[in-house]
Amino acid sequence: MKKTVKGVICAVMLLITVILSACSGMKPETASFEAMDTLMSLTVYGGEVSSQLKSEINKLDSLLDATDEDSEIYRINRDKSAEISSDTDRLIGKALALCGRLDGYFDITVYPAVLEWGFTTGKYDIPDKAALKKLAEKIDYSRVEHSEGHVTVPDGTMIDLGAVAKGYAAERCLEILRDSKATAAVLNLGGTIALYGEKPDKTPFKVGIADPENPAGYFGYLSCGEGIISTSGGYERYFERDGKRYIHILDPKTAEPADNGILSVTVISDDGTAADALSTALFVMGLDKALDHYKNGFKSDGRDFIILTDSGELYVTEGIYDDFTLAEGYDYKVIKV
């Protein structure tokens, strides 16, 4: 068995890296810290706001961490009914709407299955078929009762917002930046990147997309402006047993790890919560359903994606196709969607 989660936080391989070249004489404000089970780094130009951004992220972490006994999510799962703060209320509302729009391929009630597989503790186990069937029957976001400032879940149901917490934090940070004197910023929240403003040298941001087989390298680069970029990949957290890899991204319909030939999904959007949820859902859907969903759904929302398959094919949506560059040394077949 191979364990890739090194404690609650450790030297996490960031899914995406951003290259930001500064103009001569313009020094950025930087900060690095641990939050939301990953290493985060902030680079801000033109304004002293990194401490405020860090405080906002830590506040959200304290509210949304399902494993923290003092968090609001833990209290919901324990008491089955709870009053919640405005941030938790807003995120649950957005997440439930996305569960519906994504046909249950993203579901915030998958948490009991995550616990059963051991992905929160590192004490991995493979549930038998009978246990998986029972777990899958309890995964149903429609059972969550949500009204303004209050949430109720039935016995056997637990929620987890970990899949969208970083995206929502990115949204809140962009709101703070827009109210500050900052002129540009790159916020690396560990799998979710927030880009703000305009680089000091006026060129586009350059985002490197990690190679799942070697997360320290990048199979391609995306030139882009302000927005939020989220990547989901099975290489983030997994274990191996008897030669088979089990990843932490579970299919809500089966309560089992997704296993459909997709290696990573990157979504680009102006909505961080949607980017996070979409990258997870498209990964779970598999290629054919993901392409159908794009053509019949979120293409009209102005959202784009990059999907890498285990057959070496890269599917890049037309909105960013001309902005994507395959890295030297890679021979993936790049297909415009």
N, C-alpha and C positions, 0 to 999 in steps of 0.2 A: 504493500500500500504506500502510495506517495502522498504526502501532505504538503499542500502549497500555501496554506494560511499560516503564517508565522506569528502566532499570538493574535491579539486583538488588532494590533497595528504593527507593522514592521517595515522593512525596506520594500514597500509595495512597488511593483512594476506598473508605472502609470501607462494607461492605455493609449493616451494621446500626448504628444508633446508639442509645444508651440515655440517657434523661433521668432523672437522679437528683437530686431536690430535697433539700437538707439542712435539718435543723432549725437554727434560729438558735443559734449558739455551738458547733456541732459541726463541726469542720473535718476533712475527710477526708485520708488519706494518698494521694498520687497519684504515678504514675510513667508515663513514656512512653519507648519504646525500639523499636528495630528487631530483629525476629527472625522466622524462618520466612517470609522474603520478604515481610514486610508491616510496617506500623506498628502497634504495640500500645499500649494504654493501660490502666492499672489505677487503680481508685478504691476505697479500702478505708476503712471506718468502724470505729472502736473497737479497732484493733489495728495495731501496727507490723510488718507482715508483707510489704509490697510487695517488699522486697529479696529475701526468700526466694522469693516467687512468680517474680520476674524470673530468679533463679538457676536455678529449676527449668525454666522455659521455655527458657532458653539451653542448659541441659544437654541437654534433649530435642532441641533444634535441632541440636546438635553430633553427636548420635547418629543422627538420622533424615534429615538432608539428603542426598539422593541425589547431589547435585552436589559435595559436600564430600569431598575425597580422604581426609580423616581420619575420616569418619563410618563407622558400622557398616554402614549400607545400601550405601554405596559399596564397602566391603570385600566384602560378600556378592556384589555384582554383578561385582566384579573377580575374586575368587578362586573363586566358585561354591560355596564351602562355608566357613562361619565360625562360631566361637563368638560368642555375643551376650550383652549385659547383660540384666538382669531387665526393664527398661522396654521395650527393643526386643523381647524375647521375648514379653512380655505383649501388646504392641500387634500384633505379627505374628499371634499366636494369635487375637486378637479380629477382626482384619481378614480373615483367611482364613475364619473362621466366617461373617462377614458376606458375603463373596464367594459362599459357598455358598447362604446364605439368600436373597440377592438375585439368584439365578439368573444370575450372571455379568455383570449390568449394572453392577456395581461389581467391578473386578478390579485387584489391585495389581501385576499383571504387564503392564500397558499401557504401561509406561515406554519400551520401544524405539520405540513409535509416537509417543509424545510427543517423543522426541528427533528422530525423522525429520521431524516437522512443524516443528521448531525452536522449540517453546514454552519450552524451558529456556534458550535462548541469544538468542532474538530474531532469529536468522537463519532466517526463515521459508521453507518450501518446501512445495510440494504434491506428495506422492508420486503416481506413476502407479498405475493400477489393478493392475498386476502386483505392484508393491511393496506396495501396501495388502493384497493377498491374502496375501502371504508374512508380513507383519506380523501380520495377524489370526490366522493359523494358529499363531503363537507365543504369542498371548495366552491363557494358561490357568493360572489360579491353582492348579489341582490338581497341577501339575507341581512346585510348591514343597514340599519335604520339610522339615517342621518338627517337631522334638522339643524337649524342654525344654533351653533354652540353646544350641540349634544349628539352623542353617538351611542347606539345600543347594538350589541351583537348577541346572537343566541348561544346557548351552551354548545361547545364543540367547535365554535368559530373563533378564529383569532385573526387579527389584521397585522400587516407589516408594510410600512411605507418606505422601506429601505431602497427599493428599486427606483423611487422617484424623489427621494430626499435631496440628493445632490442637485438634481435638475431644478427643484424648487428653490434650493439655496442659491443657485446661480441666478435665477430670476430676481430674488430679493436683493442680491448683491448688485445687479445691474440697476435696480431702482435706486439704490443708495448712490451708485456712481453718477447717475443722471442728476442727482441733487447736489453733487459735489463739484469741485473745481477740476477734477481729473480730466485729462484729455484723451487718455488711452489706458487700457488695462488688459492683462491676460490673467485669468483666474483658472488655475489647474486644480480641479476638485476631485481628481482621481477617477478618471473615466468620463467625467463631464467637464467641458471647457467652456468658459464664458469669455467672449471677446467684446471689448468695449471701445468705442471711439475710433480714432485714426492713429496709426503708428507715427512716431515722430518723423520718420523718413518718407512718409506719405505712400509707402508701398503696401500692398495687401498683407494681412497676416498669413503666415505659412504654417500649416498644421500637418504634422507627421502622423500617419496612421500606423499603429504598432503591428508588427508581424506576429501573428499568434504562435508561430513556431519559434520565434525569437523576439519576445516583447521588448528587448533592448534595441531592436532595429525597427525600421519602418519600410513597409512595402510601397508606400506612396505618399504624396503630399497634396494638400488641398490649399489653394489660395482663396481667401475669403475675407469678408468684412465683418462688421458687428453681428453677433448672434451667439447661439449656444449649440455645442456639438457634443453628442453623447455616443459612446461606444459600449456595446455589450459583447462579451466574448467568453467562451467556455474555458479559456486559459486563465481567467482571473482567479478562479477557486475551483478546485476539483480534487478527487482522490482516485486512485487506481486499485483495482482488485482483480486478481486472476486475469491480468492482461487487458482489462476493460476500463475505460475512463468514464467516471461519473461526474458531471459538471453541476454547478450550483444553480443553473437556470432550469427551473422545473416547468413542465407543461401542466398547467392547471387542470387540464381535462383528464390527465392520467396520474398526476402526482409523481411522475417520473422525470428524471433529467432529460432535457431535449436532446435528441439524437437524430438529426435529419440532414447532415451534410453541410450545414452552415458553420463557419468558423468564427466569423465576427460580423456585426452589423453596426454601422455608424450612421447616425441620423443628424441632420443639420436643420435647425428650426430657430424661430425667435421665441419659442415657448419651451423653457427648460423641462417642465414637468412632462409635456407631451413628447419631447425628444427622448427622455429617459424611458417612458412607457413604451413608445414606439420601437426603440431599439431592442427592448426585451421582447415585445410581442412579435415583431418581425422575425427575430431569432427563433422563437418557438414555432411560429407558423410553418417554417420551411420555405424554400425558394418560391415554389409555384403560387402558394397562397399569398406570400409577401408581395409578389409582383402584381397579382390580381388586386390586392388591397390598395396598392399604390395607384393603379390605373383607375380603380373605381372609388377611391376614397381620398387619401390625404394628398394626392397630387394637386388638387384644387386648393389646398391649404398653403401651398408654397413651401412644402417641406421636401427635403431630398435625403437620399441615402446612398451608402456604399455597402454592398454585401459581398463578402468573400466566402467562396465555397471550398470544400476539401478537394474538388477536382481542379482547382487553380483558375477558376473563373471569377472575375470581378464585375459585378453589376452596378453601374453608376447611373443615377437618374440624370435626365437631360439638363436639368437646371444647374448642375455642377459639373457636367461631363467635361466641358472645356477648361474648367478650373482645376482638374485633377491631373497629376503627373505620376506615372509609375516610376518607382525608384530604380536606379541602375542596378542591374543584376537580377531583376525579377522578370519572368517571362509569362506572367499571368495574362490570360485573355481578357481584355477589357471590353465589356459589352454595354452599349448605351441603352437605357431603359426609357 
